[in-house]
Structures are given as C-alpha cells and as structure tokens.
Amino acid sequence: MAKKAMENGYKLILGSQSMARKQILAEMGYDFTIVTADIDEKAIRKEKPEDLAEAKANEIILKLGGENQFTQDSQPTLLITADTVVVYKVGRIGWDKAEVYFHEIPEHVIDDLIDDAITFKVAGGLMLEHPLISPFIDSVVGGVDTVMGLSKELTEKFINDVL
C-alpha cells in the first residue's frame, strides 16, 4: 500500500531534517526526497501547530521554484513537513497525539541526559529508544511513531485521501 503514491506518479518530499521522521517514512516503504525549510522555527512559533507546518511548506515550495512549478503538467507532489500534516491547497490538516508516562527518573540520569547532546537535537528532547530513557518508560498511550515525530496512521490516511 505504501508504494501507491509512487505507482500513481506522485513525488514525495519530506520537509524535515528529523532522522526519526526519515526512518519512519522509509519503514513505510516510500521513496522520497528531503528538502528542508531554511527558517527559524522558534522565531515563528505559532499557537497553532498547523501555522508552523504551513510556513515550512511555503518556504519549501519557494525553494523548489514557487507555486508556478506545480502546474497541471508537472508531476504531482506530496509534501510532509512535520508531525503536523498539511495537504497544501486542499485544506486537510491533522495531527496525532501521544502521551508518555515515566517511572521516577533519578537525578543522575537526568544529568547524564543533559550531558548527552543528542537530546537537544530531537523534537521535544525525547528519544524513547535512548538507553538512558527506555528503562524508565512506564507506558505510551498512542503510537510510538507519533512520539518520534510522524504518525504512520495519519500519514497513510492523508496520502490515501489525496490519491
């Protein structure tokens, strides 16, 4: 099912530098290109996550040559920018939610996590698979892929809706 986008002639672009999102999309079986937005996400933080996703999408569209590049004669393109999925010009917006519950985490583990620079390079500073974190996870309500930054279910749903 995942290859359906390519079989229908669609090009898929991941508009994120996230290694987790790249891994999730690859696990889903998609061939995709990575094109990132050169914007300061913290400077344009909005109250609604879809505003940030739209700003990233607009920047990537400009990077690809602007809206005029996407004419009726061009290859249809799907753009995934973040954990919030926006279907450009169609008005479909969605996001998934997950909750992570932890056992008590000792201070020395928190200090070790702070010393490990990787935690500052991932969304929310949280990597469930990190060896210092995983022993303290009590439960995850929702999808682990959602915690990692890209809901497989939501992504698949929107791609299939567009097709």
C-alpha positions in Angstrom: 0.0 0.0 0.0 2.8 2.4 0.9 4.2 2.5 -2.7 0.8 3.5 -4.0 1.9 7.2 -4.2 4.8 6.4 -6.5 2.7 4.0 -8.5 0.2 6.8 -9.2 3.1 9.1 -10.3 3.4 11.2 -7.2 6.7 12.6 -5.9 7.0 12.5 -2.1 9.1 15.2 -0.3 9.9 15.1 3.4 10.4 18.6 4.6 12.2 17.8 7.8 15.8 17.1 8.9 14.5 14.7 11.6 16.3 11.3 11.4 13.3 9.7 13.1 10.8 11.0 10.5 13.1 9.9 7.8 13.3 6.4 9.4 9.5 6.2 9.8 8.8 7.2 6.2 11.4 4.7 4.9 9.9 2.0 7.1 6.5 2.7 5.5 8.1 1.8 2.1 8.1 5.2 0.5 10.7 6.6 -1.8 11.2 10.3 -1.0 13.4 13.3 -1.3 14.4 15.5 1.6 14.0 19.3 1.1 14.1 21.4 4.2 12.9 24.9 5.0 15.6 27.4 5.9 13.5 29.1 8.6 14.0 29.8 12.3 11.1 27.7 13.7 11.5 29.2 17.2 11.1 32.7 15.8 7.8 31.9 14.0 6.3 29.6 16.7 2.6 29.9 16.5 -0.2 28.9 18.8 -1.5 26.5 16.3 1.0 23.9 15.0 -0.6 23.9 11.6 0.6 27.5 11.1 4.2 26.4 11.5 3.7 23.4 9.2 2.2 25.8 6.6 5.1 28.2 7.0 7.6 25.4 6.4 5.6 24.1 3.4 5.5 27.6 1.8 9.3 28.0 2.3 9.9 24.6 0.7 7.6 25.4 -2.2 9.7 28.6 -2.8 12.9 26.6 -2.6 11.5 24.3 -5.3 10.8 27.2 -7.6 7.5 28.6 -6.3 3.9 27.7 -7.0 4.3 28.1 -10.7 6.4 24.9 -10.7 3.3 23.0 -9.8 1.2 23.3 -12.9 -1.2 20.7 -14.3 1.6 19.4 -16.5 4.1 18.8 -13.6 4.5 15.7 -11.5 2.0 15.7 -8.6 3.9 16.3 -5.4 3.1 15.4 -1.8 5.0 17.3 0.9 5.2 16.2 4.5 6.7 18.9 6.7 6.4 17.7 10.3 4.4 15.8 12.9 1.6 18.0 11.7 0.4 17.0 8.3 -0.9 19.7 5.9 -2.3 18.9 2.5 -1.5 22.1 0.6 -4.3 23.9 -1.2 -6.8 21.1 -0.2 -7.1 22.3 3.3 -6.6 19.0 5.1 -4.7 19.4 8.3 -4.2 16.9 11.1 -2.0 15.8 13.9 -1.8 12.9 16.2 -1.4 12.9 20.0 0.5 10.5 22.2 1.3 10.5 25.9 4.4 9.0 27.6 4.3 8.1 31.3 7.5 7.5 33.2 8.6 5.9 36.4 10.6 8.2 38.7 13.9 9.1 37.0 16.9 9.6 39.3 18.7 13.0 39.2 21.9 11.4 38.0 20.1 10.0 34.9 18.6 13.4 34.1 22.1 14.9 34.5 23.5 12.3 32.1 20.8 13.0 29.6 21.6 16.8 29.7 25.2 16.0 29.1 24.3 13.9 26.1 24.0 16.5 23.3 21.7 14.3 21.2 18.7 15.2 23.5 19.0 18.8 22.3 18.7 17.7 18.6 15.5 15.8 18.7 11.9 17.0 18.9 10.9 17.6 22.5 14.4 16.4 23.6 13.0 12.9 23.9 14.1 9.7 22.3 12.2 6.7 23.7 14.8 4.4 22.3 17.6 6.2 24.2 19.3 3.7 26.6 19.1 6.2 29.5 15.3 6.8 28.9 13.9 3.4 27.9 14.3 1.8 31.3 12.1 4.5 32.9 9.2 4.4 30.5 6.1 3.2 32.2 3.7 3.3 29.3 2.9 5.0 26.0 -0.6 5.9 25.2 -0.8 6.4 21.4 1.7 5.5 18.8 5.4 5.4 19.4 5.8 6.7 15.9 3.8 9.7 16.9 6.2 10.4 19.8 9.1 10.0 17.4 7.6 12.7 15.2 5.4 11.2 12.4 2.2 9.2 12.8 2.2 6.4 10.3 -1.5 6.0 10.5 -2.2 9.7 9.9 0.4 10.0 7.1 -1.0 6.9 5.4 -4.6 8.2 5.7 -3.8 11.6 4.2 -1.7 10.1 1.4 -4.5 7.7 0.5 -7.1 10.5 0.8 -5.1 12.6 -1.8 -4.8 9.7 -4.1 
